[in-house]
Amino acid sequence: MSQHPLGLAAADPAGVWAAAIGTAGVFTLLIVLVWQIAATWRARMLAAREEQYKELARKYAELLEDNVELHRRSAEELTTARRSIEAMDRKLMREVE
């Protein structure tokens, strides 16, 4: 047993190839795992962003509806005020005549 383990590996070409293929396989597995984890993380981030956009669009729609309702009420109040002023104007014109 005076031979070194390194000397045995160098003497066995099949063992060297097996070790190289095994090492390449492990590194390939690690690369695939990291790639899949990154892809999953990215998909989750995109889904979260999509939900934020949907929430923002829903809030915008609500604000738009509120704005339209306020505009409608303002127009009604303006019409009522205009009629009231016209009525007062006619009454004052009759009193002047």
GIHUMO-V850822 format. One record per run of one state. SS is the DSSP state (helix for helix, strand for strand, loop for the rest). FROM is the first residue (numbers start at 1). TO is the last residue. If there is no record, write none. Layout:
ss=SS from=FROM to=TO
ss=SS from=FROM to=TO
//
This chain:
ss=loop from=1 to=4
ss=helix from=5 to=11
ss=loop from=12 to=12
ss=helix from=13 to=96
ss=loop from=97 to=97
//
